[in-house]
Amino acid sequence: MIKKKFSTSSKIWMERNRKDLYVINSRRFKFRSRSWFKLDEIQKMDNILCCGMTVVDLGSSPGGWSQYSSNKVSNKGRVIAFDILPMHPIKNVYFINGDFFDRSCVKKLLEKIGNNKVQAVISDMLPNISGVNEIDIPKIMLMSNLVLDFCCSILIRNGNLILKTFQNKECKNFLEKVKSKFSFVKIRKPNASRKESKEIYVVAKKKYN
Ligand SMILES: C[S@@+](CC[C@H](N)C(=O)[O-])C[C@H]1O[C@@H](n2cnc3c(N)ncnc32)[C@H](O)[C@@H]1O
């Protein structure tokens, strides 16, 4: 038998996952990711997704949020998912493989949305992080701003948004921008989000015009 060698950080990661209740339960219930539980917590607090909605899921792979949304919107609604990584098919979810920083990929997404109304955008997307704040923060804030602009261009009036970003010194300005576009804005840190992670979820409802 060939024994695989793992680095110390991989071993720590595997050991943490082995004990993580969200990981255990996502396997048990066949959810694609532990992120499923984060969306579930936000949905229970803020009621973002409803039956019949069209939802755009940005950074969808491996598909936990798409699974969750597809179930919520039922066959009366639809989910359009987008990720730079591939994703195995999910019933009632149309998947587009592309990079959000690439205009031609975003164009494909816009073409798929067409003239249809989008009631919710959910974005769990974050760029790859190097661990160096000076590099990461501008990249994260660029993505957060692009997602916000994109979502404002496709959402109906009164539409909803969930957007993952990172707590950092640039966040205040970003939140002001979100508040200028939506009448309800909250920051959520679900229990399923690891305490040591700086990720936060901006929940915004009731988009102005
Ligand atoms: C935390 S994961 C999403 C997990 C997903 N919500 C779920 O429940 O399974 C973040 C995703 O963002 C995607 N992503 C990161 N940068 C991207 C980009 N530039 N364009 C498209 N997707 C991107 C990653 O490939 C990754 O799958």
The ligand as an SDF file (V2000), in Angstrom:
LIG
                    3D

 27 29  0  0  0  0  0  0  0  0999 V2000
  -16.2330   29.5120   -0.4310 C   0  0  0  0  0  0  0  0  0  0  0  0
  -16.3020   28.9140   -2.0490 S   0  0  0  0  0  0  0  0  0  0  0  0
  -18.0280   28.8760   -2.3730 C   0  0  0  0  0  0  0  0  0  0  0  0
  -18.7510   27.7420   -1.7170 C   0  0  0  0  0  0  0  0  0  0  0  0
  -20.1770   27.6290   -2.2110 C   0  0  0  0  0  0  0  0  0  0  0  0
  -20.9690   28.7780   -1.8010 N   0  0  0  0  0  0  0  0  0  0  0  0
  -20.8250   26.3930   -1.6800 C   0  0  0  0  0  0  0  0  0  0  0  0
  -21.7360   26.5020   -0.8450 O   0  0  0  0  0  0  0  0  0  0  0  0
  -20.4600   25.3050   -2.1130 O   0  0  0  0  0  0  0  0  0  0  0  0
  -15.8060   30.3050   -3.0080 C   0  0  0  0  0  0  0  0  0  0  0  0
  -15.8660   30.0540   -4.4980 C   0  0  0  0  0  0  0  0  0  0  0  0
  -15.5440   31.2870   -5.1710 O   0  0  0  0  0  0  0  0  0  0  0  0
  -14.9420   30.9030   -6.4050 C   0  0  0  0  0  0  0  0  0  0  0  0
  -14.2180   32.0390   -7.0020 N   0  0  0  0  0  0  0  0  0  0  0  0
  -13.1470   32.6910   -6.5030 C   0  0  0  0  0  0  0  0  0  0  0  0
  -12.7180   33.6350   -7.3680 N   0  0  0  0  0  0  0  0  0  0  0  0
  -13.5590   33.5700   -8.4460 C   0  0  0  0  0  0  0  0  0  0  0  0
  -13.6300   34.2860   -9.6690 C   0  0  0  0  0  0  0  0  0  0  0  0
  -12.7420   35.2460   -9.9770 N   0  0  0  0  0  0  0  0  0  0  0  0
  -14.6140   33.9880  -10.5250 N   0  0  0  0  0  0  0  0  0  0  0  0
  -15.5110   33.0100  -10.2400 C   0  0  0  0  0  0  0  0  0  0  0  0
  -15.4910   32.2950   -9.0980 N   0  0  0  0  0  0  0  0  0  0  0  0
  -14.5140   32.5570   -8.2090 C   0  0  0  0  0  0  0  0  0  0  0  0
  -14.0140   29.7670   -6.0100 C   0  0  0  0  0  0  0  0  0  0  0  0
  -13.6690   28.9920   -7.1300 O   0  0  0  0  0  0  0  0  0  0  0  0
  -14.8560   29.0260   -4.9800 C   0  0  0  0  0  0  0  0  0  0  0  0
  -15.5070   27.9250   -5.5500 O   0  0  0  0  0  0  0  0  0  0  0  0
  1  2  1  0
  2  3  1  0
  2 10  1  0
  3  4  1  0
  4  5  1  0
  5  6  1  0
  5  7  1  0
  7  8  2  0
  7  9  1  0
 10 11  1  0
 11 12  1  0
 11 26  1  0
 12 13  1  0
 13 14  1  0
 13 24  1  0
 14 15  1  0
 14 23  1  0
 15 16  2  0
 16 17  1  0
 17 18  1  0
 17 23  2  0
 18 19  1  0
 18 20  2  0
 20 21  1  0
 21 22  2  0
 22 23  1  0
 24 25  1  0
 24 26  1  0
 26 27  1  0
M  CHG  2   2   1   9  -1
M  END
$$$$
